[in-house]
Amino acid sequence: MNQPIGIAPALRPEEAKETHTITVLVDNEPGVLARVIGLFSGRGYNIDSLTVSETEHERGLSRITIVTTGTPMVIEQIKNQLARLVPVHRVADLTADMRDAVERELALVKVSGRGEQRLEALRLAQAFDARTIDATLTSFVFEITGATAEIERFVKLMASVGLVEVSRTGIAAITRGPDAT
């Protein structure tokens, strides 16, 4: 099929890139996270968000939540390769499994300003239900928790009133209902 120069062929539906949230239950031991990350970097896969913490202290298990983007075939490869790693107990794709999942992210947002800028920053924080966790005469640090899109909107609006810096946790996700993922 000939196409004019400069026009990329459209991806077939099965090749369209999708964003997926994948959780991995692993033994909480040294080197496990490095092996998981190595799987991604060694194959050229990107990680959009990564969070990890020990979640089952008695059993010594940690939960890794990874947000990645790829074609359905790439996502399947990622899940299969993760499942084959040795301290992995369970891999769940919260996006593809069509489960009703809850996803949240936390951000600390530092804003600097005086006068009207300061008042506008406070108004925006109140509108987004952000908590003021530090305040000086010239700056604020706000804490906001919510969906990634909500945090993106908050940060974008704060850019117009004196945004200094942002620190984000990455996505934490879990399925609704009585069953574990």
PyRosetta script that sets phi, psi and omega in degrees:
from pyrosetta import init, pose_from_sequence

init()
pose = pose_from_sequence("MNQPIGIAPALRPEEAKETHTITVLVDNEPGVLARVIGLFSGRGYNIDSLTVSETEHERGLSRITIVTTGTPMVIEQIKNQLARLVPVHRVADLTADMRDAVERELALVKVSGRGEQRLEALRLAQAFDARTIDATLTSFVFEITGATAEIERFVKLMASVGLVEVSRTGIAAITRGPDAT")
pose.set_psi(1, 123.6)
pose.set_omega(1, 178.9)
pose.set_phi(2, -89.4)
pose.set_psi(2, 135.5)
pose.set_omega(2, 177.3)
pose.set_phi(3, -127.6)
pose.set_psi(3, 149.6)
pose.set_omega(3, 176.5)
pose.set_phi(4, -60.5)
pose.set_psi(4, 147.4)
pose.set_omega(4, 178.5)
pose.set_phi(5, -61.4)
pose.set_psi(5, 138.2)
pose.set_omega(5, 177.6)
pose.set_phi(6, 92.8)
pose.set_psi(6, -4.9)
pose.set_omega(6, 178.1)
pose.set_phi(7, -111.6)
pose.set_psi(7, 115.6)
pose.set_omega(7, -178.9)
pose.set_phi(8, -76.0)
pose.set_psi(8, 142.1)
pose.set_omega(8, 176.2)
pose.set_phi(9, -66.3)
pose.set_psi(9, 143.6)
pose.set_omega(9, 179.2)
pose.set_phi(10, -69.9)
pose.set_psi(10, 143.2)
pose.set_omega(10, 176.1)
pose.set_phi(11, -71.7)
pose.set_psi(11, 139.9)
pose.set_omega(11, 173.4)
pose.set_phi(12, -66.5)
pose.set_psi(12, 154.4)
pose.set_omega(12, -177.9)
pose.set_phi(13, -51.8)
pose.set_psi(13, -37.4)
pose.set_omega(13, -179.3)
pose.set_phi(14, -73.3)
pose.set_psi(14, -11.1)
pose.set_omega(14, 178.7)
pose.set_phi(15, -102.7)
pose.set_psi(15, -4.2)
pose.set_omega(15, -179.1)
pose.set_phi(16, -64.1)
pose.set_psi(16, 138.7)
pose.set_omega(16, -179.8)
pose.set_phi(17, -76.7)
pose.set_psi(17, 142.2)
pose.set_omega(17, -179.6)
pose.set_phi(18, -131.4)
pose.set_psi(18, 151.2)
pose.set_omega(18, 175.2)
pose.set_phi(19, -99.7)
pose.set_psi(19, 130.0)
pose.set_omega(19, -178.2)
pose.set_phi(20, -127.4)
pose.set_psi(20, 144.6)
pose.set_omega(20, 173.0)
pose.set_phi(21, -104.6)
pose.set_psi(21, 118.2)
pose.set_omega(21, -176.4)
pose.set_phi(22, -118.4)
pose.set_psi(22, 132.3)
pose.set_omega(22, 175.2)
pose.set_phi(23, -109.8)
pose.set_psi(23, 143.1)
pose.set_omega(23, -177.7)
pose.set_phi(24, -131.5)
pose.set_psi(24, 121.4)
pose.set_omega(24, 176.9)
pose.set_phi(25, -95.0)
pose.set_psi(25, 120.7)
pose.set_omega(25, -173.5)
pose.set_phi(26, -132.3)
pose.set_psi(26, 163.4)
pose.set_omega(26, 170.9)
pose.set_phi(27, -66.6)
pose.set_psi(27, 139.5)
pose.set_omega(27, 177.9)
pose.set_phi(28, -86.9)
pose.set_psi(28, 87.1)
pose.set_omega(28, -179.4)
pose.set_phi(29, -143.8)
pose.set_psi(29, 157.6)
pose.set_omega(29, -178.5)
pose.set_phi(30, -58.2)
pose.set_psi(30, 138.6)
pose.set_omega(30, 174.8)
pose.set_phi(31, 92.1)
pose.set_psi(31, -13.5)
pose.set_omega(31, -177.0)
pose.set_phi(32, -66.0)
pose.set_psi(32, -48.1)
pose.set_omega(32, -179.9)
pose.set_phi(33, -61.0)
pose.set_psi(33, -40.2)
pose.set_omega(33, 178.9)
pose.set_phi(34, -61.0)
pose.set_psi(34, -37.8)
pose.set_omega(34, 178.3)
pose.set_phi(35, -67.6)
pose.set_psi(35, -40.3)
pose.set_omega(35, 179.0)
pose.set_phi(36, -65.0)
pose.set_psi(36, -47.3)
pose.set_omega(36, 179.8)
pose.set_phi(37, -64.2)
pose.set_psi(37, -38.8)
pose.set_omega(37, 178.3)
pose.set_phi(38, -60.8)
pose.set_psi(38, -35.7)
pose.set_omega(38, 177.1)
pose.set_phi(39, -59.7)
pose.set_psi(39, -44.0)
pose.set_omega(39, -179.5)
pose.set_phi(40, -68.4)
pose.set_psi(40, -51.0)
pose.set_omega(40, -175.2)
pose.set_phi(41, -68.5)
pose.set_psi(41, -36.3)
pose.set_omega(41, -179.0)
pose.set_phi(42, -66.3)
pose.set_psi(42, -22.3)
pose.set_omega(42, -178.8)
pose.set_phi(43, -110.1)
pose.set_psi(43, 3.3)
pose.set_omega(43, 176.9)
pose.set_phi(44, 78.1)
pose.set_psi(44, 19.7)
pose.set_omega(44, 176.7)
pose.set_phi(45, -85.9)
pose.set_psi(45, 147.0)
pose.set_omega(45, 179.4)
pose.set_phi(46, -101.5)
pose.set_psi(46, 147.6)
pose.set_omega(46, 173.5)
pose.set_phi(47, -109.9)
pose.set_psi(47, 119.4)
pose.set_omega(47, 179.1)
pose.set_phi(48, -82.6)
pose.set_psi(48, -32.9)
pose.set_omega(48, -179.7)
pose.set_phi(49, -152.9)
pose.set_psi(49, 144.5)
pose.set_omega(49, -178.8)
pose.set_phi(50, -145.5)
pose.set_psi(50, 126.4)
pose.set_omega(50, 172.2)
pose.set_phi(51, -133.6)
pose.set_psi(51, 147.7)
pose.set_omega(51, 179.8)
pose.set_phi(52, -151.7)
pose.set_psi(52, 139.9)
pose.set_omega(52, 176.6)
pose.set_phi(53, -163.4)
pose.set_psi(53, 151.4)
pose.set_omega(53, 173.5)
pose.set_phi(54, -67.0)
pose.set_psi(54, 129.0)
pose.set_omega(54, -176.9)
pose.set_phi(55, -118.8)
pose.set_psi(55, -23.0)
pose.set_omega(55, 178.4)
pose.set_phi(56, -125.5)
pose.set_psi(56, 88.1)
pose.set_omega(56, -173.7)
pose.set_phi(57, -61.0)
pose.set_psi(57, -42.6)
pose.set_omega(57, -176.6)
pose.set_phi(58, -63.1)
pose.set_psi(58, -37.6)
pose.set_omega(58, -178.2)
pose.set_phi(59, -93.4)
pose.set_psi(59, -5.8)
pose.set_omega(59, 179.6)
pose.set_phi(60, 67.3)
pose.set_psi(60, 41.4)
pose.set_omega(60, -177.6)
pose.set_phi(61, -112.1)
pose.set_psi(61, 144.0)
pose.set_omega(61, 174.5)
pose.set_phi(62, -118.1)
pose.set_psi(62, 154.8)
pose.set_omega(62, 178.4)
pose.set_phi(63, -115.1)
pose.set_psi(63, 124.6)
pose.set_omega(63, 176.4)
pose.set_phi(64, -105.9)
pose.set_psi(64, 126.9)
pose.set_omega(64, 176.0)
pose.set_phi(65, -112.8)
pose.set_psi(65, 121.7)
pose.set_omega(65, -176.2)
pose.set_phi(66, -121.7)
pose.set_psi(66, 131.4)
pose.set_omega(66, 171.0)
pose.set_phi(67, -108.7)
pose.set_psi(67, 125.0)
pose.set_omega(67, -178.2)
pose.set_phi(68, -140.0)
pose.set_psi(68, 162.2)
pose.set_omega(68, -178.9)
pose.set_phi(69, -125.5)
pose.set_psi(69, 137.8)
pose.set_omega(69, 177.3)
pose.set_phi(70, -177.6)
pose.set_psi(70, 176.0)
pose.set_omega(70, 175.9)
pose.set_phi(71, -71.7)
pose.set_psi(71, 161.7)
pose.set_omega(71, 177.7)
pose.set_phi(72, -53.7)
pose.set_psi(72, -36.9)
pose.set_omega(72, 179.3)
pose.set_phi(73, -65.9)
pose.set_psi(73, -42.2)
pose.set_omega(73, 179.0)
pose.set_phi(74, -65.4)
pose.set_psi(74, -43.1)
pose.set_omega(74, 179.1)
pose.set_phi(75, -60.5)
pose.set_psi(75, -42.1)
pose.set_omega(75, 178.1)
pose.set_phi(76, -62.6)
pose.set_psi(76, -42.6)
pose.set_omega(76, 177.8)
pose.set_phi(77, -60.9)
pose.set_psi(77, -44.2)
pose.set_omega(77, 180.0)
pose.set_phi(78, -58.9)
pose.set_psi(78, -48.7)
pose.set_omega(78, -178.6)
pose.set_phi(79, -61.9)
pose.set_psi(79, -44.2)
pose.set_omega(79, -179.4)
pose.set_phi(80, -64.6)
pose.set_psi(80, -42.2)
pose.set_omega(80, -179.3)
pose.set_phi(81, -69.4)
pose.set_psi(81, -37.3)
pose.set_omega(81, 176.1)
pose.set_phi(82, -62.8)
pose.set_psi(82, -43.2)
pose.set_omega(82, -178.0)
pose.set_phi(83, -63.4)
pose.set_psi(83, -25.0)
pose.set_omega(83, -179.3)
pose.set_phi(84, -84.8)
pose.set_psi(84, -12.7)
pose.set_omega(84, 179.0)
pose.set_phi(85, -66.2)
pose.set_psi(85, 145.4)
pose.set_omega(85, -171.5)
pose.set_phi(86, -71.0)
pose.set_psi(86, -40.0)
pose.set_omega(86, 178.9)
pose.set_phi(87, -90.8)
pose.set_psi(87, 20.8)
pose.set_omega(87, -179.1)
pose.set_phi(88, -87.1)
pose.set_psi(88, 126.6)
pose.set_omega(88, 178.6)
pose.set_phi(89, -95.3)
pose.set_psi(89, -35.2)
pose.set_omega(89, -175.3)
pose.set_phi(90, -158.4)
pose.set_psi(90, 140.9)
pose.set_omega(90, 174.4)
pose.set_phi(91, -123.2)
pose.set_psi(91, 129.6)
pose.set_omega(91, 178.5)
pose.set_phi(92, -132.9)
pose.set_psi(92, 131.5)
pose.set_omega(92, 175.7)
pose.set_phi(93, -97.9)
pose.set_psi(93, 101.1)
pose.set_omega(93, -176.2)
pose.set_phi(94, -67.5)
pose.set_psi(94, -19.7)
pose.set_omega(94, 179.3)
pose.set_phi(95, -84.3)
pose.set_psi(95, -51.7)
pose.set_omega(95, -174.1)
pose.set_phi(96, -75.5)
pose.set_psi(96, -27.6)
pose.set_omega(96, -178.2)
pose.set_phi(97, -73.3)
pose.set_psi(97, 0.2)
pose.set_omega(97, 178.3)
pose.set_phi(98, 56.3)
pose.set_psi(98, 31.9)
pose.set_omega(98, 178.0)
pose.set_phi(99, -87.9)
pose.set_psi(99, 155.1)
pose.set_omega(99, 177.0)
pose.set_phi(100, -85.4)
pose.set_psi(100, 99.3)
pose.set_omega(100, -175.2)
pose.set_phi(101, -106.3)
pose.set_psi(101, 154.4)
pose.set_omega(101, 174.7)
pose.set_phi(102, -108.7)
pose.set_psi(102, 126.7)
pose.set_omega(102, 178.7)
pose.set_phi(103, -123.5)
pose.set_psi(103, 134.6)
pose.set_omega(103, 177.9)
pose.set_phi(104, -142.2)
pose.set_psi(104, 155.5)
pose.set_omega(104, 177.2)
pose.set_phi(105, -138.1)
pose.set_psi(105, 150.9)
pose.set_omega(105, 177.4)
pose.set_phi(106, -116.7)
pose.set_psi(106, 141.1)
pose.set_omega(106, 176.9)
pose.set_phi(107, -136.2)
pose.set_psi(107, 143.8)
pose.set_omega(107, 169.4)
pose.set_phi(108, -106.5)
pose.set_psi(108, 126.3)
pose.set_omega(108, -173.7)
pose.set_phi(109, -124.0)
pose.set_psi(109, 118.2)
pose.set_omega(109, 179.7)
pose.set_phi(110, -98.4)
pose.set_psi(110, 128.7)
pose.set_omega(110, -179.1)
pose.set_phi(111, -127.6)
pose.set_psi(111, 137.0)
pose.set_omega(111, 178.8)
pose.set_phi(112, -118.8)
pose.set_psi(112, 141.2)
pose.set_omega(112, 177.1)
pose.set_phi(113, 168.2)
pose.set_psi(113, 169.0)
pose.set_omega(113, 179.1)
pose.set_phi(114, -132.4)
pose.set_psi(114, 163.0)
pose.set_omega(114, 173.8)
pose.set_phi(115, 59.4)
pose.set_psi(115, -128.7)
pose.set_omega(115, -175.9)
pose.set_phi(116, -62.2)
pose.set_psi(116, -36.3)
pose.set_omega(116, 177.6)
pose.set_phi(117, -60.8)
pose.set_psi(117, -41.0)
pose.set_omega(117, -179.8)
pose.set_phi(118, -64.4)
pose.set_psi(118, -44.9)
pose.set_omega(118, 178.9)
pose.set_phi(119, -64.6)
pose.set_psi(119, -40.8)
pose.set_omega(119, 179.5)
pose.set_phi(120, -65.4)
pose.set_psi(120, -38.2)
pose.set_omega(120, 177.0)
pose.set_phi(121, -61.6)
pose.set_psi(121, -42.4)
pose.set_omega(121, 178.0)
pose.set_phi(122, -65.2)
pose.set_psi(122, -40.6)
pose.set_omega(122, 178.3)
pose.set_phi(123, -62.8)
pose.set_psi(123, -44.8)
pose.set_omega(123, 179.3)
pose.set_phi(124, -63.5)
pose.set_psi(124, -42.9)
pose.set_omega(124, 178.6)
pose.set_phi(125, -59.8)
pose.set_psi(125, -42.8)
pose.set_omega(125, 179.1)
pose.set_phi(126, -64.5)
pose.set_psi(126, -41.4)
pose.set_omega(126, 179.8)
pose.set_phi(127, -62.7)
pose.set_psi(127, -31.1)
pose.set_omega(127, -179.1)
pose.set_phi(128, -97.3)
pose.set_psi(128, 5.3)
pose.set_omega(128, -177.3)
pose.set_phi(129, 58.3)
pose.set_psi(129, 33.9)
pose.set_omega(129, 176.2)
pose.set_phi(130, -81.9)
pose.set_psi(130, 143.2)
pose.set_omega(130, 178.1)
pose.set_phi(131, -92.4)
pose.set_psi(131, 139.6)
pose.set_omega(131, 172.6)
pose.set_phi(132, -85.0)
pose.set_psi(132, 116.2)
pose.set_omega(132, -178.2)
pose.set_phi(133, -108.1)
pose.set_psi(133, -10.5)
pose.set_omega(133, 173.9)
pose.set_phi(134, -155.0)
pose.set_psi(134, 138.8)
pose.set_omega(134, 178.9)
pose.set_phi(135, -143.3)
pose.set_psi(135, 135.0)
pose.set_omega(135, 171.9)
pose.set_phi(136, -126.4)
pose.set_psi(136, -176.9)
pose.set_omega(136, 178.5)
pose.set_phi(137, -68.8)
pose.set_psi(137, -18.8)
pose.set_omega(137, -177.2)
pose.set_phi(138, -123.4)
pose.set_psi(138, -1.4)
pose.set_omega(138, -178.3)
pose.set_phi(139, -154.4)
pose.set_psi(139, 163.4)
pose.set_omega(139, 174.5)
pose.set_phi(140, -132.2)
pose.set_psi(140, 153.3)
pose.set_omega(140, 164.3)
pose.set_phi(141, -122.3)
pose.set_psi(141, 120.9)
pose.set_omega(141, 179.7)
pose.set_phi(142, -105.6)
pose.set_psi(142, 147.1)
pose.set_omega(142, 173.4)
pose.set_phi(143, -112.2)
pose.set_psi(143, 126.8)
pose.set_omega(143, 177.8)
pose.set_phi(144, -131.5)
pose.set_psi(144, 136.1)
pose.set_omega(144, 177.7)
pose.set_phi(145, -124.6)
pose.set_psi(145, 135.3)
pose.set_omega(145, 178.6)
pose.set_phi(146, 170.9)
pose.set_psi(146, -166.6)
pose.set_omega(146, 176.6)
pose.set_phi(147, -68.3)
pose.set_psi(147, 151.4)
pose.set_omega(147, -178.0)
pose.set_phi(148, -54.9)
pose.set_psi(148, -42.2)
pose.set_omega(148, -179.4)
pose.set_phi(149, -61.8)
pose.set_psi(149, -37.9)
pose.set_omega(149, 178.5)
pose.set_phi(150, -66.0)
pose.set_psi(150, -42.2)
pose.set_omega(150, 178.7)
pose.set_phi(151, -65.3)
pose.set_psi(151, -40.7)
pose.set_omega(151, 176.9)
pose.set_phi(152, -58.4)
pose.set_psi(152, -44.6)
pose.set_omega(152, 179.1)
pose.set_phi(153, -62.8)
pose.set_psi(153, -43.6)
pose.set_omega(153, -179.7)
pose.set_phi(154, -61.3)
pose.set_psi(154, -47.0)
pose.set_omega(154, -179.6)
pose.set_phi(155, -62.6)
pose.set_psi(155, -42.5)
pose.set_omega(155, 179.9)
pose.set_phi(156, -61.8)
pose.set_psi(156, -42.4)
pose.set_omega(156, 178.7)
pose.set_phi(157, -68.4)
pose.set_psi(157, -38.1)
pose.set_omega(157, 179.4)
pose.set_phi(158, -66.7)
pose.set_psi(158, -24.9)
pose.set_omega(158, 178.6)
pose.set_phi(159, -59.9)
pose.set_psi(159, -29.6)
pose.set_omega(159, -178.5)
pose.set_phi(160, -82.4)
pose.set_psi(160, -9.6)
pose.set_omega(160, -179.0)
pose.set_phi(161, -119.9)
pose.set_psi(161, 14.2)
pose.set_omega(161, 174.1)
pose.set_phi(162, 115.8)
pose.set_psi(162, 34.0)
pose.set_omega(162, 177.9)
pose.set_phi(163, -58.0)
pose.set_psi(163, 130.1)
pose.set_omega(163, 178.6)
pose.set_phi(164, -104.4)
pose.set_psi(164, -52.8)
pose.set_omega(164, 178.5)
pose.set_phi(165, -160.4)
pose.set_psi(165, 162.9)
pose.set_omega(165, -178.4)
pose.set_phi(166, -135.0)
pose.set_psi(166, 138.5)
pose.set_omega(166, 171.9)
pose.set_phi(167, -125.2)
pose.set_psi(167, 126.2)
pose.set_omega(167, -177.0)
pose.set_phi(168, -121.8)
pose.set_psi(168, 148.6)
pose.set_omega(168, -178.2)
pose.set_phi(169, -83.8)
pose.set_psi(169, -26.5)
pose.set_omega(169, -167.6)
pose.set_phi(170, 92.9)
pose.set_psi(170, 171.5)
pose.set_omega(170, -172.6)
pose.set_phi(171, -83.1)
pose.set_psi(171, 135.3)
pose.set_omega(171, 167.0)
pose.set_phi(172, -110.4)
pose.set_psi(172, 135.1)
pose.set_omega(172, -175.3)
pose.set_phi(173, -141.0)
pose.set_psi(173, 151.0)
pose.set_omega(173, 178.2)
pose.set_phi(174, -156.4)
pose.set_psi(174, 151.4)
pose.set_omega(174, 179.5)
pose.set_phi(175, -82.8)
pose.set_psi(175, 154.5)
pose.set_omega(175, 174.7)
pose.set_phi(176, -80.2)
pose.set_psi(176, 163.6)
pose.set_omega(176, 174.4)
pose.set_phi(177, 95.1)
pose.set_psi(177, 179.3)
pose.set_omega(177, -172.0)
pose.set_phi(178, -81.6)
pose.set_psi(178, -11.9)
pose.set_omega(178, -174.4)
pose.set_phi(179, -93.7)
pose.set_psi(179, 147.9)
pose.set_omega(179, 176.6)
pose.set_phi(180, -81.3)
pose.set_psi(180, 154.3)
pose.set_omega(180, 175.1)
pose.set_phi(181, -105.8)
pose.dump_pdb("model.pdb")
